[in-house]
């Protein structure tokens, strides 16, 4: 099996800073109906528009909350390009959205471009400006860099009252991206295969989950857990479970984790970050994954889980509708909470999918047209029903995808403390832990080759985390 190549961390400030003059203008894979981020985002008082948001309004580009769909900006004429990772439906479903929108705004032409290896490709394109008018903001762009590339969509307090998950793409009280819906953190599975394996109750701990995978291996022909290692980004999805799913605490990821000494250490309850990577490591070490992870294929895996050739995949709930649509057995696809219990409590992270961002180097007309189109997608299009995601508009019902989460609390990560808005990104990028797919892939490889125990790998991560904390003068809370 090939070794995964370590990609350049395009999220590093040093790299992105080089592109300031080139372009001003992008998970995993838990979503709740209410974003629990603090209205004091970025340390600014709630309701106070930031200088960036004011600057956008002064330039003649409205904030998204100021637009009245169907009546405003009917005279705007523009051709806008929208980048998307959904190469499977870019010429069908997404083209249909554009055509429907253009009935309301015939002077705005919307064209989509589907991109394979989206995060890496778009991150590179941001640095040279060749990316059109609207894109999904890649996770590689740090919060402090949002204003370098994207148009302010509005101030945090205003948009947080209307949309879910805006905290994630907010910096200094300004929102630069709004997700096209939300997803819950859990595990996709083929219900028929799990039943045929003799599993009668869904697992609530890592060991129960691993026992279930073993039963699948012993009693069926399905691959118990498909890692999708070769795709890369699918491995990075495991990072999403380190927060709420492993701790049942909305403050953990953006606040407590940053100030914790040795956060990757095993605890007696088998919760926390260690438990997440224990689940992956042991599944690989016990031979409960695909025979050759390097030859895995994301697109074909959708049909495989639909047919029952794959039993389980660890990805956000956004994947469920894709798996249902990939074959003749949509009713076989289910979605379970990630198997960790904390003090008798189970929780799932509720967060946004990819967020729409607008190129701040596009023409004023294109920026306005893009703002109108994004608002239509968020408020009028059927995208949330089509993709089985939690709608962007607050108060909208959850999708049927989350029917197995009745006893699980859906929580969103709380906003960082004032002055620490970028600290999570700073620490994980310096430590090269919880940053993208490469560190998680190291866990898989260590288990596959027997080159390092999980405890040794987690100790290595603790050491890296400590050095990063020291570099940023972080106060450690024992």
N, C-alpha and C positions, 0 to 999 in steps of 0.2 A: 504494500500500500504506500502511495506517495505521501510524503510529508507535506503538510499544508505550508504554503509560503506566507511569510509574514508581510502584510501589506503596509505601505507607508501610512501612518496615521494622519489622514487628511484633515482630521479635526484639530490638529495642533495649530495653535495660533501662528507659529512661525511660518507655516506653509500658507495658511489662508491670508495672512497679512500681505504676502507677495502679490495677491490678486486684487488689492484695493483699487487699483486704477483700471484693472481689466474688466471687472464686473461688479456692479453695485446691486445688481439687481436681483433651496431645494426647497417600527421594531420592527416579531415578534412578535410580537407578536403578541381586557379586564375592565370593563367599563361600567360605571355607575351613572345614574341619572343626574347626580349632583356632583360637581367638581368641588372638592373639599379644600382647594387652595385658599390661602389667606387673601383677603381683600387688600392687605397691606403689602402686596407683592412688590418686591424690589425696594422696599423701604419708603415708598412714596405714599402719601395719604390717599385713602380710597376716594375715587372720583376725580382726582387731580390728573389731568392729562399731561403726559410727558412732553418734553420739548420736541422729541421725534414725532409724536402724534400731532402736535400743533403744527410742526413743519409740513407734514403731509397735507393737512387741511389748507394751509397757506398756499401750497403749490397748486391748488385747484383740484386735488384728488380727495374725494370724500372718504370718511371712514365708513366701514361696512354698515354700521348701525344707522347712518344718515341716509341710506338709499331706500327708496320706495320702489319695489319691483313692479315693472309693468308700466310705470308712469314716468319715473325719472330717467334722464339720459337717453331718451328715444332718438335724439339727433346725433348721438355719438356713432361715428363710423370707424371701425377698426378690424384688423385681422389679428387674432391672438392665437398663440401656440401654447398648448398645455402638455407638459411632460408627465408620463405615468409609468409605473412599474407593471401595470396590468396588460402585458403583451397579449394575454389570452383573449381579452375582450375589447381591446382598444379600437378595433375596426367594426365592432358590433354594438355592444351595450353602450360604450362611451361615445361612439359616433351617434348613437340614438339620442343620448343626452344633448349633444351639441345641436342636433337637428331640431329637437323640441324647444330648446332655448331660443334658437334663431327664429322660431315662429313668433316669439314675444319680442325679440330684438333683431329684426331682419338686417339691420346695418352692421351687426357684429358677427363676423365669421369666426367660428371656433374650430380649430384643428388640433387633433391629438397626435402625439408621437410616443409610441411604446418603446421602452428601453430595457434591454436585458442587463443583468448585473447593475441594477439601478443605482444603488447607493454609491458604489465606486465610480460609475460613469458620470453621474450627475455632479458628484463632488469635484471631479476633474473639470467638468464643463463650467461649473461656477467660477473657476479660476480664470477662464478665458472669455467668459461672457456669452458663450454660444449656447444659450438654453431657453430662449423664447421669453414668454411672459408669465407663465404660471408653472410651478413645479411643486412636487411633494418635497418638503424640506428634509434633506438627509440628516440622520442623527449625527453625522460627522461634523456638522456646523455647530460650534459652541454658542451658547446664549449671548456671550459678549460680542459675537460676530454677526448677530442677526441684522443689525442696522447697516452693515457693510453691503448686504445683498438684497434686503427685502424692504418693501413698503410697509409702514405701520398700518395695521388694520383698524386700530382704535385703542382706547385706553383700557387697562385691565378691569377696573371696577365696572365699567359699562358693559363690556363684552362678557365678563364672567357672570353677569346677571342673566344673560341670554343664552350663552352656549356652554356646553360641557367641554372640559379638558383644555381650556385656553391657557392654564398655568404653564403647560409644558413648553410653549413657544412664546413665553413672555419674558421680557427683560426690562428692568427699570420702569415698570408699570406700563409698558407698551407691548401690545400683542402684535406679533409678526406672522403668526400662522394659526389657523384653526383647523383641527383634524376633520377629515371626511368621515366622521363617525368614531365610535369607540369599540374597544374589544376587552374582553375579560381574560385574565391569565389563567389558563387551565390546560387540559390535555384532550386532544381529539382522539377518538377511538371508534373502532367498529363494534357496535353493540352485539351483532350476531356472533362474531368471533369470541368476544369475551364470555358470552353465554355458553357457547360450545366448549369453551375451556373449563367450564364448571365453576365459574366465578359468580357468586350470587350477591355479593355486596361490594360496592365500590370502595377502593382503598382510601384510608385516611392518614397513613403514615408511609414513609419511604419504603420500609421493609414489607408492608402489605402490598404496595405497588409492585415491588420486585418479585414477591411471591406470585402475584397475578401474572406477571410476564413469564415466569417459569412455567406456570400451568399452561399458558398459551403455547409455549415451545413444546411442552410434553404432549399436549392433547390436540393440537391443530397443526396445519401446514403453514400458518401465517408467520411472518416476521414479527416477533413480539413488539419491538420498539425500533422504529426507523429513524435514524439520526439525521438523515439528509446532510451528512457531513460535507459532501462535495459542493453544495450550494453556498456554503460559508455563512451567509446571513442567518440561516436557520439555526446554526449553532449559537449565534449571538442571542437568540431568543431566550436561552436559559438564564441570561443575566436579569431578565425581567422578573424572575421569581424571587430574587434576593430581598426585595423590599417587603411589601405587604403579605405576599403569599407565605413567606418564611417566618414572619414576625407578627402578623395581624396588627400592625401598628403603622398608621399613615404617616407618622413622623420619622420612621426609621430611615428610609432611603436618603432623603434630602437633608436630614438633620442629625440623627443619632449615629448612623453609620460613620459619618465623617469624623466623629469625636470618640469613637469606640476603639479601645486598644485590642489588637488582634481579633478583628471581627470574624475571621474565617476559622476560628477554633471550634472544635466539636463541643456540643453541650449534651447533657444527660437526656434531655427531652427529644433530641434529634430534630431540632428546629433551627432556624437561622440559616445564613449562607452555606455553612458546611453541609447541611441536609440537602440542599438543592444539588450541589455538585456530587455528593455521595450517591444520589439517585442515578445520575448519569454515569459516574465512574463504575459503580457496581453492575449496572446493566451491561456495559461494555465488557467488563472483566469476566462476567458470567456467561458471555456469549449470547446475550439476549437481544442483539441488534443485527443489522444486515451483515452478511458475511464479509463484504468488502466495502466499507463506508466510502472509500475514495471513488467508487464507481456509482454511487447513489445519484439519483436524478430527480430534481424537484418536480418538474412538470409531469413525468410519468408516475410519480408517487401518488398524485391525486387520484388517478384511476385505480392504482393498486389498493389503496385503502378503501375505496368504494367497492371493489370486488372482493375484499376480504383477504388479499394477499399480504397486507400490512394490518396489524392490529391497533397500533398506537403511534401517535406523533405528538411531541411537546411543542405546541405553538399557540398563539393567541386565538381567541374565538373567531377572528376574522376569517380563518381558514375553513371553517365548517361549511359555509355555503359553497366554497370552491370544491370541496370534497363531495358534497351532495350533487353538484352539477357535473361531476366528472364521470358519471356512469349511470347504470340502471338501478342502483340500490341506495337512493338518497335516505331512505328511512333507517338504514343500517348505521348511519353516521351519528355519533353522540359526542357530547362534550362534558367532561368531568372536572371538578376542581383539582388543583395541584395537590398531591397527597402529603400535606404537612398539617399537623394540628398543634396549636399553641395554647397551653393551659386550657385544654378542652374546647378551644375556639378555632374555627376555620374561617379564613378570609381570602378574598381574591382581589388582586389589583385591578382597578378600573381606570383605564387611561385611553388616550387617543390613538387612532391609527396615524398614518402619515398626515401631515398638516399642509394645507395649501399655503404657498407663499408667492408673492408677486414681485417680479423683477424691478428693483428701484432704478434701473437704467433704461427701462422701456419708456416710450413716449408717454406723455400725460394721457392722451386719448386711449392708448393701450392699457395703461394702469387703471383708468376708470372702467373700461370695458371688462378687464379682468376682475375688478372688484364686484361688478354687477353679476358676472357669471358665477363667481364663487358664492355670492349670496344666494343665487338661484339654486345652485347645487345643494347648499346646506339647508335651504328652507322649502324648496318647491320640488326638487327632483325625487325620484323613487330610489335613489342610490342606497339608502339605508335598508329598505326592504329587499332590494336586489342582492345586497351583500350580507344581509343578516347581522348588521352591526348596530350598535347603540346610536341613535340619532344625535346629531350635534345640538339640536334645539333641546333645551332643558324641559322636563315635564313630559317628554315623549315616552311611550312604552318600551320596555326592553324587548329584544327579539326572542323568539321561541328557542333559539340556540342555548339560552341560559336557563332552561327549565330545570336542570339538575342542580342549580345553585340556590335553591330555596332556603336551605339551612346554612348558607355561606354568606357572610357579610361582604358586600362589594364596597370597596373603599378606594379613594384616589389619594395619591401622595400629596401631603401638605407642602406648601411652598417653602423654600429655604428661608433661613433667618436673614434679617437685614444685614447686608454686607457680605453674605455668603452665596449670592445668587449663582455664581459660576464655580463654587468650590467643589461640588461633586464631580463636574467635568474635569476640573484641574487635577484633583487627586487621582481619579481613575486613569486619566490619560498619562500622567507621570508614572504611576505605578504599573501601567499596562495590565490592569486588572479590571474586570467588569467593563471593558472598553472594546466593543465590537466582538467579532467571532474568534479572533486568534487565541485569547487566553482560554476560552472554553474548549477550543479544539485541542489545546495542550492537555487538558484533562482527559479527553477521549484518547489521545495518542498514548498518554501515560498508562491508561488502563489496557489499551489494545496491545501494546508492546511489553507491558510489565516493567517499564523503565523507571517508574517512580510510584511510590504508594500515594494514596490520596492525602494522608496526613502530611507527608513530605511536601506535596504540592501546595497544600493549604498553608503550611508553615512558610513556604517560599512567598506566597501571596501576602501573608501577614507582614513579612519583612519588607516587601515592596511598599505595602500600604503605610507602614510606619515611617519609612524614609520620605514618602510623599507628604505625610502629615507633618513631619518635622520641617520639610522644605517650605510649607505654607504656614508654619507656626500655629498649627492647630492645637487648641487646648484639648487634652485627653481627659475624658470622664470615665473613671474606672467603673 
